[in-house]
Amino acid sequence: MTGCQGELTGEQFDVYIEDDNGNVIVDETMESLPNGFIDLWLPRDHTYQVIIEHDGKTVESDISTFEGDDTCITTMQLM
């Protein structure tokens, strides 16, 4: 069994997520888990625009929840 470990554990992140219809799904500050990840549940069969901010750095990405899409996103990097 393998696992992942993120770099920023127990940190606060501003998370904003809109669905493909422009509806705001998440707009809150969230804390990363001991494994360094943020745990989110998003409804299936949509595309989302995700913006995450932390310590003056931002990452923006589109993600989707269709059949066969990744359920663990590890490619978003704060810049």
Secondary structure, 3 states (H helix, E strand, C coil): CCCCCCCCCCCEEEEEEEECCCCEEEEEEEECCCCCCCCCCCCCCCEEEEEEEECCEEEEEEEECCCCCCCCCCCCCCC
